[in-house]
């Protein structure tokens, strides 16, 4: 029990200081480019993806809403 408490306290102290929490613009660009490469995007689709990625937009593509017709 004491070991678990020690590990939890240790992780709580270390994790906020991890480099993953401080991403620079260059690191984000590399991540976005990796995502575009992974999806094999080219041209305007690649540019749009990277722009949205850099703007931190996690929203999926626009959904079309279907109107219900009264019956």
Buried (B, 14 or more C-beta within 10 A) or exposed (E): EEEEEEEEEEEEEEEEEEEEEEEEEEEBEEEBBEBBEEEEBEEEEBEEBBEBBEEEEEEEEEEEEEEEEEE
